[in-house]
Amino acid sequence: MKITDVKVDLLRNGRMLLRVSTDEGITGLAEAPGRSPKVTAAYFDELITPLIMGEDPRRTNQIWERLFFGPRDGTPPRLPIQLVGAVDIACWDILGKATGRPVYDLMGGAARTTIPLYWSVGNGWKKTPEQMLADVRVGWDQGFRSFKIRMDWRSHRQDANPDKDFAMFKLVREFLPAEIYLGFDANNGYSVKTAVRQGHRMEELGVSHFEEPLPQYDLPGLRQVVDALEVAISTGEQEQTRWRFRDLIDLANPDILQPDILNAGGISEVKRIYEMAVAANKPVMPHSPSSGVNSLASLHAYSTVTNAIRPHEFSIEFGGTAESSAELWKEPVLPKAGEIAIPARPGLGLELNEKALPKFLA
């Protein structure tokens, strides 16, 4: 089997659909990072496609290393890891379709194929507590029974308004029954002292996990927060590759690891990170909020971790609801009552509806 074509198309919902075609009529699917479609397309046209054209996509490790490290002659330069991850996801999809097996089987088998989701709601920095609660109610009414609210701060907005953040958490916590999962994501927005104070206040009300309290680069500071609080501290969505996760564990020792299927480097690399997490006795809880191909890839990988019992992230804020793009697929995979069932179909379980594609193209 050989790769014969690579296409990247911008969709109306802001996503970029990646299709890797082969000489045996099998096409692998993924989503490429789409914040700058022209730049992404140029990467594929000028650098990625020439590197993988004619290669066997079933050799996922070889493809990954060729893209990440570059060819032996040193050219072209190393590619952004998100692009490597997108190609890797498409290659795993091809491998599954070629063997007639779902991706989770190729990774050793699923411990479970129905996975609970948590309703992830953001932009807390510009919302009132009442507005955040209204958005949480939307998920509640749809049957979700696990939640996370995100402040969507960044490190340059450090300690901007922690009291309002806490008031928001308090209002949502008081609305939800005590047994309902509720995480809080500071999105890198606090200093060490503020994070510790905020964490203690949330502990008193009942918080399920405290995500990214500090800037992503401050591993020594994160270790201080981890040691000071009882609540589980989670991080990792911005980390890239197994080597950075090794350093994250060694230096910061967070309680929960949260690799993103694209940022980490695709299915191949997330599998390695999960194995590392199991060896370090670290729970995992993926960051991959958007419904679509990459989220399904994340669910396949997550399903293979036997002790991974926490809910998987889900949001409609990055490309719309799953239902809004359902027609794009012959057999869409949709959440139901706060859960998602991973299909036992070959590959990732999605086949493109070619007739419907034109209406989704930007």
DABELGI-V57161 format. One record per residue. N is the residue number from 0. RES is the residue in one small letter. PSI is psi in whole degrees, 0 to 359 (* if undefined). Layout:
BEGIN
n:N res:RES psi:PSI
n:N res:RES psi:PSI
END
This chain:
BEGIN
n:0 res:m psi:138
n:1 res:k psi:148
n:2 res:i psi:129
n:3 res:t psi:343
n:4 res:d psi:147
n:5 res:v psi:124
n:6 res:k psi:141
n:7 res:v psi:122
n:8 res:d psi:134
n:9 res:l psi:128
n:10 res:l psi:162
n:11 res:r psi:335
n:12 res:n psi:7
n:13 res:g psi:353
n:14 res:r psi:161
n:15 res:m psi:116
n:16 res:l psi:124
n:17 res:l psi:130
n:18 res:r psi:123
n:19 res:v psi:113
n:20 res:s psi:157
n:21 res:t psi:168
n:22 res:d psi:356
n:23 res:e psi:13
n:24 res:g psi:9
n:25 res:i psi:133
n:26 res:t psi:129
n:27 res:g psi:142
n:28 res:l psi:149
n:29 res:a psi:178
n:30 res:e psi:125
n:31 res:a psi:155
n:32 res:p psi:132
n:33 res:g psi:21
n:34 res:r psi:331
n:35 res:s psi:85
n:36 res:p psi:322
n:37 res:k psi:320
n:38 res:v psi:315
n:39 res:t psi:315
n:40 res:a psi:321
n:41 res:a psi:319
n:42 res:y psi:314
n:43 res:f psi:315
n:44 res:d psi:316
n:45 res:e psi:329
n:46 res:l psi:309
n:47 res:i psi:309
n:48 res:t psi:314
n:49 res:p psi:331
n:50 res:l psi:328
n:51 res:i psi:351
n:52 res:m psi:130
n:53 res:g psi:353
n:54 res:e psi:159
n:55 res:d psi:112
n:56 res:p psi:344
n:57 res:r psi:344
n:58 res:r psi:72
n:59 res:t psi:321
n:60 res:n psi:318
n:61 res:q psi:318
n:62 res:i psi:314
n:63 res:w psi:311
n:64 res:e psi:324
n:65 res:r psi:321
n:66 res:l psi:320
n:67 res:f psi:312
n:68 res:f psi:340
n:69 res:g psi:163
n:70 res:p psi:164
n:71 res:r psi:338
n:72 res:d psi:357
n:73 res:g psi:359
n:74 res:t psi:145
n:75 res:p psi:179
n:76 res:p psi:164
n:77 res:r psi:139
n:78 res:l psi:155
n:79 res:p psi:137
n:80 res:i psi:331
n:81 res:q psi:326
n:82 res:l psi:321
n:83 res:v psi:317
n:84 res:g psi:320
n:85 res:a psi:314
n:86 res:v psi:320
n:87 res:d psi:317
n:88 res:i psi:315
n:89 res:a psi:323
n:90 res:c psi:321
n:91 res:w psi:324
n:92 res:d psi:317
n:93 res:i psi:315
n:94 res:l psi:316
n:95 res:g psi:316
n:96 res:k psi:325
n:97 res:a psi:327
n:98 res:t psi:352
n:99 res:g psi:21
n:100 res:r psi:147
n:101 res:p psi:153
n:102 res:v psi:322
n:103 res:y psi:331
n:104 res:d psi:321
n:105 res:l psi:341
n:106 res:m psi:9
n:107 res:g psi:353
n:108 res:g psi:148
n:109 res:a psi:136
n:110 res:a psi:334
n:111 res:r psi:150
n:112 res:t psi:356
n:113 res:t psi:120
n:114 res:i psi:130
n:115 res:p psi:149
n:116 res:l psi:152
n:117 res:y psi:139
n:118 res:w psi:114
n:119 res:s psi:121
n:120 res:v psi:132
n:121 res:g psi:201
n:122 res:n psi:32
n:123 res:g psi:332
n:124 res:w psi:333
n:125 res:k psi:7
n:126 res:k psi:157
n:127 res:t psi:160
n:128 res:p psi:322
n:129 res:e psi:322
n:130 res:q psi:319
n:131 res:m psi:317
n:132 res:l psi:320
n:133 res:a psi:321
n:134 res:d psi:325
n:135 res:v psi:321
n:136 res:r psi:328
n:137 res:v psi:313
n:138 res:g psi:320
n:139 res:w psi:316
n:140 res:d psi:338
n:141 res:q psi:359
n:142 res:g psi:3
n:143 res:f psi:141
n:144 res:r psi:21
n:145 res:s psi:145
n:146 res:f psi:158
n:147 res:k psi:136
n:148 res:i psi:138
n:149 res:r psi:136
n:150 res:m psi:335
n:151 res:d psi:34
n:152 res:w psi:172
n:153 res:r psi:170
n:154 res:s psi:334
n:155 res:h psi:356
n:156 res:r psi:33
n:157 res:q psi:129
n:158 res:d psi:33
n:159 res:a psi:315
n:160 res:n psi:64
n:161 res:p psi:331
n:162 res:d psi:319
n:163 res:k psi:322
n:164 res:d psi:315
n:165 res:f psi:320
n:166 res:a psi:324
n:167 res:m psi:312
n:168 res:f psi:316
n:169 res:k psi:316
n:170 res:l psi:316
n:171 res:v psi:318
n:172 res:r psi:321
n:173 res:e psi:334
n:174 res:f psi:319
n:175 res:l psi:143
n:176 res:p psi:151
n:177 res:a psi:328
n:178 res:e psi:353
n:179 res:i psi:135
n:180 res:y psi:131
n:181 res:l psi:113
n:182 res:g psi:161
n:183 res:f psi:126
n:184 res:d psi:112
n:185 res:a psi:348
n:186 res:n psi:50
n:187 res:n psi:15
n:188 res:g psi:1
n:189 res:y psi:158
n:190 res:s psi:173
n:191 res:v psi:309
n:192 res:k psi:318
n:193 res:t psi:320
n:194 res:a psi:319
n:195 res:v psi:315
n:196 res:r psi:315
n:197 res:q psi:319
n:198 res:g psi:319
n:199 res:h psi:320
n:200 res:r psi:320
n:201 res:m psi:327
n:202 res:e psi:322
n:203 res:e psi:329
n:204 res:l psi:336
n:205 res:g psi:94
n:206 res:v psi:137
n:207 res:s psi:322
n:208 res:h psi:154
n:209 res:f psi:111
n:210 res:e psi:138
n:211 res:e psi:62
n:212 res:p psi:332
n:213 res:l psi:166
n:214 res:p psi:142
n:215 res:q psi:333
n:216 res:y psi:351
n:217 res:d psi:76
n:218 res:l psi:319
n:219 res:p psi:321
n:220 res:g psi:321
n:221 res:l psi:324
n:222 res:r psi:322
n:223 res:q psi:317
n:224 res:v psi:315
n:225 res:v psi:316
n:226 res:d psi:334
n:227 res:a psi:339
n:228 res:l psi:154
n:229 res:e psi:328
n:230 res:v psi:146
n:231 res:a psi:126
n:232 res:i psi:129
n:233 res:s psi:150
n:234 res:t psi:170
n:235 res:g psi:352
n:236 res:e psi:335
n:237 res:q psi:355
n:238 res:e psi:150
n:239 res:q psi:125
n:240 res:t psi:165
n:241 res:r psi:329
n:242 res:w psi:321
n:243 res:r psi:324
n:244 res:f psi:326
n:245 res:r psi:313
n:246 res:d psi:323
n:247 res:l psi:315
n:248 res:i psi:314
n:249 res:d psi:320
n:250 res:l psi:323
n:251 res:a psi:332
n:252 res:n psi:47
n:253 res:p psi:158
n:254 res:d psi:327
n:255 res:i psi:135
n:256 res:l psi:137
n:257 res:q psi:68
n:258 res:p psi:144
n:259 res:d psi:131
n:260 res:i psi:329
n:261 res:l psi:312
n:262 res:n psi:326
n:263 res:a psi:333
n:264 res:g psi:20
n:265 res:g psi:184
n:266 res:i psi:318
n:267 res:s psi:316
n:268 res:e psi:323
n:269 res:v psi:323
n:270 res:k psi:317
n:271 res:r psi:320
n:272 res:i psi:320
n:273 res:y psi:320
n:274 res:e psi:321
n:275 res:m psi:319
n:276 res:a psi:318
n:277 res:v psi:318
n:278 res:a psi:327
n:279 res:a psi:4
n:280 res:n psi:43
n:281 res:k psi:123
n:282 res:p psi:151
n:283 res:v psi:152
n:284 res:m psi:94
n:285 res:p psi:149
n:286 res:h psi:111
n:287 res:s psi:75
n:288 res:p psi:336
n:289 res:s psi:138
n:290 res:s psi:142
n:291 res:g psi:195
n:292 res:v psi:312
n:293 res:n psi:323
n:294 res:s psi:320
n:295 res:l psi:322
n:296 res:a psi:318
n:297 res:s psi:319
n:298 res:l psi:320
n:299 res:h psi:311
n:300 res:a psi:317
n:301 res:y psi:325
n:302 res:s psi:340
n:303 res:t psi:350
n:304 res:v psi:112
n:305 res:t psi:320
n:306 res:n psi:16
n:307 res:a psi:97
n:308 res:i psi:355
n:309 res:r psi:158
n:310 res:p psi:155
n:311 res:h psi:144
n:312 res:e psi:145
n:313 res:f psi:133
n:314 res:s psi:152
n:315 res:i psi:12
n:316 res:e psi:354
n:317 res:f psi:70
n:318 res:g psi:7
n:319 res:g psi:180
n:320 res:t psi:159
n:321 res:a psi:325
n:322 res:e psi:329
n:323 res:s psi:337
n:324 res:s psi:13
n:325 res:a psi:325
n:326 res:e psi:342
n:327 res:l psi:341
n:328 res:w psi:146
n:329 res:k psi:318
n:330 res:e psi:89
n:331 res:p psi:155
n:332 res:v psi:111
n:333 res:l psi:146
n:334 res:p psi:152
n:335 res:k psi:121
n:336 res:a psi:42
n:337 res:g psi:16
n:338 res:e psi:163
n:339 res:i psi:135
n:340 res:a psi:120
n:341 res:i psi:124
n:342 res:p psi:153
n:343 res:a psi:16
n:344 res:r psi:161
n:345 res:p psi:150
n:346 res:g psi:221
n:347 res:l psi:349
n:348 res:g psi:15
n:349 res:l psi:137
n:350 res:e psi:133
n:351 res:l psi:137
n:352 res:n psi:95
n:353 res:e psi:327
n:354 res:k psi:328
n:355 res:a psi:343
n:356 res:l psi:315
n:357 res:p psi:323
n:358 res:k psi:344
n:359 res:f psi:348
n:360 res:l psi:141
n:361 res:a psi:*
END
